[in-house]
């Protein structure tokens, strides 16, 4: 996917601009793991960066107020999940009064033993889409070792340019975050991976790494979905992550460039993760890359970009290939919302699913070497365990199979539903 089909042209040259709305709705379940537990009540006044959600369980992540102001509600709200999600809503007083922060200072001289605890306290999770708790990723289990940390600056999904602009405008901060992670784990090699369709970012990051110990920039040929974790690790290290295993099993850890930026904020300034860059594009009058507070409503972000240029047919949080459709524009952004893409009615219409003709194109297109048409057969009959036996859990939901299918089979959508059902079954099993 290159050229006009990438959808990046409207925003790739748009500088980051700040936008702060008068309200935020901060979800307690923005990360992979159990939702956080609210620790504030309606009517409370909170400061920016104040803890409002306590971590729960081994994959728990702290949640902080992204504005100062008064809590207007603590209640479940409809979201892009099967059930409503607990949320803390805050009316912004625009004073931006911060809670007292505890910075560690320079990433090259601070105590490396304090870096991962600072990341945990800051509530950082993966900002490339998966939202995996970063402090967990940077805590190698007993017997595991890491010799390479990769920063993912590929941003291969369509329409997204938030990471591209971050690399152009704040490259030194990204390198600071990478160096902090390297020092925390005593890793000697850090690689910033960027595809060759981002020459300006390659130049900016190459200058930023000058004089930084053990850091290099790897320029990769543009190829979707190279930004997926396992594909990128193979491209950089030549190592293949086995089915059912994690990157650390091949001595590698991967972070998004925005996550590295957040790590630098946490270490240098003591700031928790309360804002991020999000690309707002598609059928909006003024597409752009906004630095927004976590919990900003989609409609407010779209309004900041001039509103709709056409009647919206679909709003996607994330990129055009891997993003999730929002039920409406009255849902909030999260720590992982890297894009808001508005499609018009013609481009968002559903295509009738045809019968499988056994052409094998989905098999050829799958970067994980799976058999999508056979997995879909079991998914259609709700045989989740049979689909799992065919390595469904290795599916990255990249959408390549659906894109290649001439019968327009709803492959990726079926796999997403199947994986969700398997996750629910696993949670119920743990509870018994």
C-alpha positions as CSV (number, residue, x, y, z in Angstrom):
1,X,0.0,0.0,0.0
2,X,1.7,3.1,-1.2
3,X,0.9,6.5,-2.6
4,X,-2.7,7.8,-2.6
5,X,-4.0,4.6,-0.9
6,X,-2.0,5.4,2.2
7,X,-4.3,8.3,3.1
8,X,-1.4,10.2,4.7
9,X,-1.0,13.1,2.3
10,X,-3.5,15.5,4.1
11,X,-1.7,15.4,7.4
12,X,1.9,14.3,6.9
13,X,3.1,18.0,6.5
14,X,0.7,19.4,9.2
15,X,2.7,20.4,12.3
16,X,1.5,19.2,15.7
17,X,-0.9,21.7,17.3
18,X,-2.2,21.7,20.8
19,X,-5.9,21.3,21.6
20,X,-7.5,21.3,25.0
21,X,-11.2,20.8,25.3
22,X,-13.5,22.0,28.2
23,X,-14.3,18.4,29.3
24,X,-12.7,15.0,29.4
25,X,-14.0,11.5,30.0
26,X,-11.2,9.3,31.2
27,X,-11.8,5.5,30.9
28,X,-10.6,3.1,33.5
29,X,-9.9,0.4,31.0
30,X,-7.6,2.0,28.4
31,X,-5.0,-0.7,28.6
32,X,-4.6,-4.5,28.2
33,X,-5.5,-5.8,31.6
34,X,-8.1,-5.3,34.3
35,X,-9.7,-1.9,34.4
36,X,-8.4,0.5,37.0
37,X,-10.4,1.3,40.2
38,X,-11.6,4.9,40.5
39,X,-10.3,6.7,43.6
40,X,-12.1,10.0,43.2
41,X,-15.8,10.9,43.6
42,X,-18.3,13.2,41.9
43,X,-17.7,16.8,43.1
44,X,-14.0,16.3,43.9
45,X,-11.6,18.8,42.6
46,X,-8.6,17.2,40.9
47,X,-5.2,18.5,39.8
48,X,-3.6,17.7,36.5
49,X,-1.6,14.4,36.8
50,X,-3.4,13.4,40.0
51,X,-4.1,9.7,40.3
52,X,-7.8,9.0,39.7
53,X,-7.7,5.3,38.9
54,X,-5.7,2.7,40.9
55,X,-4.1,-0.3,39.1
56,X,-5.8,-3.6,39.5
57,X,-4.1,-7.0,38.9
58,X,-0.7,-7.9,37.4
59,X,-1.4,-5.9,34.2
60,X,-2.9,-2.9,36.0
61,X,-2.1,0.6,34.9
62,X,-2.5,3.8,36.9
63,X,-4.9,6.4,35.4
64,X,-4.4,10.2,36.0
65,X,-6.4,13.3,35.5
66,X,-5.5,15.0,32.2
67,X,-6.9,18.4,33.2
68,X,-7.4,20.2,36.5
69,X,-11.0,20.8,37.4
70,X,-14.1,19.2,39.0
71,X,-15.2,15.6,38.7
72,X,-18.7,15.7,37.2
73,X,-19.3,11.9,37.1
74,X,-17.9,8.5,38.1
75,X,-20.0,6.0,36.2
76,X,-19.9,3.5,33.4
77,X,-20.4,4.9,29.9
78,X,-21.0,3.2,26.5
79,X,-17.8,2.6,24.7
80,X,-16.4,0.3,21.9
81,X,-16.8,-2.7,24.1
82,X,-19.5,-5.3,24.8
83,X,-20.3,-3.7,28.1
84,X,-20.2,0.0,29.3
85,X,-16.8,1.0,30.8
86,X,-16.2,2.8,34.1
87,X,-15.2,6.4,33.5
88,X,-14.2,9.5,35.4
89,X,-15.5,12.7,33.8
90,X,-13.9,16.0,34.6
91,X,-14.9,19.6,33.7
92,X,-11.7,21.5,32.7
93,X,-11.1,24.7,34.7
94,X,-8.2,25.6,32.2
95,X,-5.8,26.3,35.1
96,X,-3.6,23.3,34.4
97,X,-2.6,23.1,38.0
98,X,-0.3,20.1,38.3
99,X,0.0,17.7,41.2
100,X,3.4,17.6,42.8
101,X,5.8,15.7,40.5
102,X,8.8,13.6,41.2
103,X,11.3,13.9,38.3
104,X,14.4,11.7,38.1
105,X,16.3,14.1,35.8
106,X,18.7,13.3,33.1
107,X,18.1,9.8,31.6
108,X,21.9,9.2,31.3
109,X,22.7,9.9,34.9
110,X,19.6,9.0,37.0
111,X,19.5,5.7,39.0
112,X,18.6,3.0,36.4
113,X,16.8,1.0,39.2
114,X,14.2,3.9,39.5
115,X,13.3,4.0,35.8
116,X,10.8,1.2,35.5
117,X,9.0,2.2,38.8
118,X,8.7,5.7,37.4
119,X,7.2,4.3,34.2
120,X,4.7,2.3,36.3
121,X,3.8,5.3,38.4
122,X,3.2,7.4,35.2
123,X,0.6,4.9,33.9
124,X,2.4,4.3,30.6
125,X,1.1,1.7,28.3
126,X,1.8,1.0,24.6
127,X,0.8,3.9,22.5
128,X,0.9,2.2,19.1
129,X,-2.5,0.6,19.6
130,X,-2.0,-2.5,21.7
131,X,-1.9,-0.6,25.1
132,X,0.2,-3.3,26.8
133,X,1.5,-2.0,30.2
134,X,5.0,-0.7,29.5
135,X,6.4,-1.4,33.0
136,X,5.4,-5.1,32.6
137,X,7.1,-5.2,29.2
138,X,10.3,-3.8,30.7
139,X,10.3,-6.2,33.6
140,X,12.0,-9.4,32.2
141,X,10.8,-12.5,34.0
142,X,13.4,-14.7,35.7
143,X,15.7,-16.4,33.2
144,X,14.7,-14.0,30.3
145,X,17.2,-11.6,28.8
146,X,17.0,-8.7,26.4
147,X,19.9,-7.5,24.2
148,X,17.9,-5.3,21.8
149,X,15.2,-2.7,22.2
150,X,13.4,-1.6,19.0
151,X,11.5,1.6,18.7
152,X,8.7,1.3,16.2
153,X,8.6,4.4,14.0
154,X,7.1,2.5,11.0
155,X,3.5,3.8,11.4
156,X,2.5,1.6,8.5
157,X,-1.3,1.7,8.9
158,X,-3.2,4.0,6.5
159,X,-4.0,7.7,7.3
160,X,-1.8,7.9,10.4
161,X,1.0,10.5,10.7
162,X,1.1,11.2,14.4
163,X,4.3,9.3,15.0
164,X,5.8,10.8,11.8
165,X,5.3,14.3,13.1
166,X,6.6,13.4,16.6
167,X,9.8,12.1,15.1
168,X,10.2,15.3,13.0
169,X,9.4,17.7,15.8
170,X,10.6,16.1,19.0
171,X,13.2,13.5,18.0
172,X,15.6,14.1,21.0
173,X,12.8,13.3,23.5
174,X,12.2,10.0,21.7
175,X,15.9,9.1,22.0
176,X,15.8,10.1,25.6
177,X,13.0,7.6,26.2
178,X,14.9,4.8,24.3
179,X,18.0,5.5,26.3
180,X,16.0,5.4,29.6
181,X,14.6,2.0,28.7
182,X,18.1,0.7,27.6
183,X,19.6,1.8,30.9
184,X,16.8,0.3,32.9
185,X,17.5,-3.1,31.4
186,X,21.3,-2.6,30.8
187,X,20.7,-3.2,27.1
188,X,23.5,-2.1,24.8
189,X,21.6,-1.9,21.5
190,X,18.7,0.4,20.7
191,X,17.2,0.5,17.1
192,X,14.8,3.1,15.8
193,X,13.0,1.5,12.9
194,X,11.6,3.7,10.1
195,X,10.3,2.9,6.7
196,X,11.8,4.6,3.7
197,X,8.6,6.5,2.9
198,X,9.5,8.9,5.8
199,X,12.8,10.5,4.6
200,X,12.4,13.6,6.8
201,X,11.8,11.5,9.9
202,X,14.9,9.4,9.1
203,X,17.0,12.5,8.8
204,X,15.6,14.0,12.0
205,X,16.1,10.8,14.1
206,X,19.6,10.2,12.6
207,X,20.7,13.7,13.8
208,X,19.1,13.1,17.2
209,X,21.0,9.9,17.9
210,X,24.4,11.6,17.3
211,X,26.5,11.0,20.4
212,X,24.0,8.7,22.0
213,X,25.4,5.4,23.2
214,X,24.3,2.2,21.4
215,X,21.5,3.8,19.4
216,X,21.0,3.4,15.6
217,X,18.4,4.1,13.0
218,X,17.3,1.2,10.7
219,X,15.8,2.2,7.4
220,X,13.3,-0.4,6.1
221,X,11.6,-0.8,2.8
222,X,8.0,0.3,3.0
223,X,5.8,-2.8,3.2
224,X,2.5,-3.3,5.1
225,X,2.2,-4.6,7.8
226,X,5.8,-4.3,8.7
227,X,4.9,-2.3,11.8
228,X,3.4,-5.4,13.5
229,X,5.6,-6.6,16.3
230,X,6.7,-10.0,15.0
231,X,7.3,-8.7,11.5
232,X,9.4,-5.8,12.7
233,X,11.5,-8.0,15.0
234,X,12.3,-10.3,12.1
235,X,13.2,-7.4,9.9
236,X,15.6,-5.9,12.4
237,X,17.1,-8.9,14.1
238,X,16.4,-11.8,11.8
239,X,14.9,-13.6,14.8
240,X,11.4,-15.2,14.5
241,X,9.2,-15.1,17.6
242,X,7.7,-18.6,17.9
243,X,3.9,-19.1,18.1
244,X,2.7,-18.5,21.6
245,X,5.9,-16.8,22.6
246,X,6.8,-13.2,23.4
247,X,9.5,-10.9,21.9
248,X,11.6,-11.3,25.0
249,X,11.8,-15.0,24.3
250,X,14.1,-13.9,21.4
251,X,15.9,-11.4,23.6
252,X,14.0,-8.4,22.1
253,X,11.6,-5.7,23.4
254,X,9.7,-3.4,21.1
255,X,8.2,0.0,22.0
256,X,6.4,2.6,20.0
257,X,8.2,6.0,19.4
258,X,5.3,7.8,21.2
259,X,5.7,5.4,24.2
260,X,9.4,6.3,24.3
261,X,8.5,10.0,24.3
262,X,6.1,9.3,27.3
263,X,8.9,7.4,29.1
264,X,11.2,10.5,28.7
265,X,8.4,12.7,30.1
266,X,8.0,10.4,33.1
267,X,11.8,10.1,33.9
268,X,13.0,13.6,33.1
269,X,9.9,15.6,34.3
270,X,8.0,13.1,36.5
271,X,4.9,13.6,34.3
272,X,2.3,10.8,34.0
273,X,0.8,10.0,30.6
274,X,-2.0,12.5,30.2
275,X,-1.7,13.6,26.6
276,X,-0.7,12.2,23.2
277,X,-0.5,13.1,19.5
278,X,-3.5,12.0,17.4
279,X,-4.1,12.3,13.7
280,X,-7.5,13.6,12.8
281,X,-8.3,13.1,9.1
282,X,-10.6,11.9,6.5
283,X,-13.9,13.8,5.9
284,X,-12.9,16.8,8.1
285,X,-12.4,20.3,6.9
286,X,-8.9,20.8,8.4
287,X,-7.1,17.5,8.9
288,X,-4.2,17.7,11.4
289,X,-2.1,16.2,14.1
290,X,-3.4,17.3,17.5
291,X,-1.7,17.0,20.9
292,X,-4.7,16.2,23.0
293,X,-5.5,15.4,26.6
294,X,-6.4,11.8,27.3
295,X,-10.2,11.5,27.4
296,X,-11.0,14.1,24.7
297,X,-14.3,13.4,23.0
298,X,-14.1,12.5,19.3
299,X,-16.6,15.1,18.4
300,X,-14.5,17.8,20.1
301,X,-11.4,16.7,18.3
302,X,-13.3,16.7,15.0
303,X,-14.7,20.2,15.8
304,X,-11.2,21.5,16.3
305,X,-10.4,20.3,12.8
306,X,-13.2,22.3,11.3
307,X,-16.0,19.7,11.6
308,X,-17.2,17.3,9.0
309,X,-16.6,18.1,5.3
310,X,-19.1,15.4,4.3
311,X,-21.8,13.5,6.1
312,X,-19.9,10.9,8.1
313,X,-20.6,7.2,7.5
314,X,-18.1,5.8,9.8
315,X,-15.5,7.0,12.4
316,X,-12.5,4.8,13.0
317,X,-10.2,5.1,16.1
318,X,-6.8,4.1,14.7
319,X,-5.8,3.5,11.1
320,X,-7.9,2.4,8.2
321,X,-6.7,-1.2,8.3
322,X,-6.5,-2.0,12.0
323,X,-8.7,0.7,13.7
324,X,-11.9,0.1,15.5
325,X,-15.2,1.7,14.5
326,X,-16.7,4.0,17.0
327,X,-20.5,3.7,17.6
328,X,-20.8,7.5,17.4
329,X,-18.7,10.6,17.9
330,X,-19.6,10.9,21.6
331,X,-16.9,8.5,22.9
332,X,-13.5,9.6,24.4
333,X,-10.0,9.0,23.2
334,X,-7.6,6.8,25.2
335,X,-3.8,6.6,25.7
336,X,-3.7,4.4,22.6
337,X,-5.8,6.5,20.2
338,X,-3.3,7.4,17.5
339,X,-5.9,8.3,14.9
340,X,-9.4,9.5,14.3
341,X,-10.4,8.8,10.7
342,X,-13.8,9.9,9.3
343,X,-15.1,8.1,6.3
344,X,-17.9,9.3,4.1
345,X,-21.0,7.2,3.4
346,X,-19.8,5.7,0.1
347,X,-16.4,4.7,1.5
348,X,-17.9,3.2,4.7
349,X,-20.7,1.1,3.2
350,X,-20.8,-2.5,4.1
351,X,-20.0,-5.0,1.3
352,X,-22.0,-8.1,1.0
353,X,-20.0,-11.2,2.0
354,X,-19.7,-13.7,-0.8
355,X,-19.0,-17.5,-0.6
356,X,-15.4,-18.6,-0.3
357,X,-14.0,-19.7,-3.7
358,X,-10.9,-21.4,-2.3
359,X,-8.6,-19.2,-4.3
360,X,-6.0,-19.1,-1.6
361,X,-5.3,-15.4,-1.8
362,X,-5.9,-14.9,1.9
363,X,-3.3,-17.6,2.6
364,X,-0.8,-15.8,0.4
365,X,-1.5,-12.4,1.9
366,X,-1.3,-13.5,5.6
367,X,2.1,-12.3,7.0
368,X,1.8,-14.8,9.9
369,X,1.5,-17.8,7.6
370,X,-2.0,-18.7,8.8
371,X,-4.9,-20.3,6.9
372,X,-7.6,-17.5,7.1
373,X,-10.3,-19.3,5.1
374,X,-10.2,-22.4,7.3
375,X,-10.1,-20.4,10.5
376,X,-13.1,-18.4,9.3
377,X,-15.0,-21.7,8.7
378,X,-14.7,-22.5,12.4
379,X,-15.4,-19.0,13.5
380,X,-18.7,-19.0,11.5
381,X,-19.8,-22.0,13.5
382,X,-18.6,-20.5,16.8
383,X,-16.0,-23.2,17.2
384,X,-13.6,-20.9,18.9
385,X,-11.4,-23.7,20.3
386,X,-11.0,-25.2,16.8
387,X,-10.0,-21.8,15.4
388,X,-7.5,-21.5,18.3
389,X,-5.9,-24.8,17.3
390,X,-5.3,-23.2,13.9
391,X,-3.2,-20.5,15.6
392,X,-6.0,-17.8,15.6
393,X,-4.2,-16.1,18.5
394,X,-1.2,-15.4,16.3
395,X,-3.4,-13.3,14.0
396,X,-2.4,-9.6,14.3
397,X,-5.7,-8.4,12.8
398,X,-3.8,-6.5,10.1
399,X,-6.6,-6.9,7.6
400,X,-4.4,-8.2,4.8
401,X,-6.6,-11.3,4.2
402,X,-9.8,-9.3,4.0
403,X,-8.1,-6.8,1.6
404,X,-6.9,-9.6,-0.7
405,X,-10.2,-11.6,-0.7
406,X,-12.1,-11.3,-4.0
407,X,-15.2,-12.6,-2.4
408,X,-15.1,-9.9,0.2
409,X,-15.2,-12.3,3.1
410,X,-15.4,-10.7,6.5
411,X,-12.3,-12.5,7.7
412,X,-10.6,-10.0,10.0
413,X,-13.9,-9.0,11.6
414,X,-14.7,-12.7,12.3
415,X,-11.2,-13.2,13.8
416,X,-11.7,-10.1,16.1
417,X,-14.9,-11.5,17.4
418,X,-13.4,-15.0,17.9
419,X,-10.4,-13.6,19.8
420,X,-12.7,-11.6,22.0
421,X,-14.7,-14.7,22.8
422,X,-11.6,-16.7,23.6
423,X,-10.5,-13.9,25.9
424,X,-13.8,-13.9,27.7
425,X,-13.6,-17.7,28.1
426,X,-10.1,-17.4,29.5
427,X,-11.2,-14.8,32.1
428,X,-14.1,-17.0,33.2
429,X,-11.8,-19.9,33.5
430,X,-9.5,-17.9,35.8
431,X,-12.5,-16.8,37.9
432,X,-13.7,-20.4,38.5
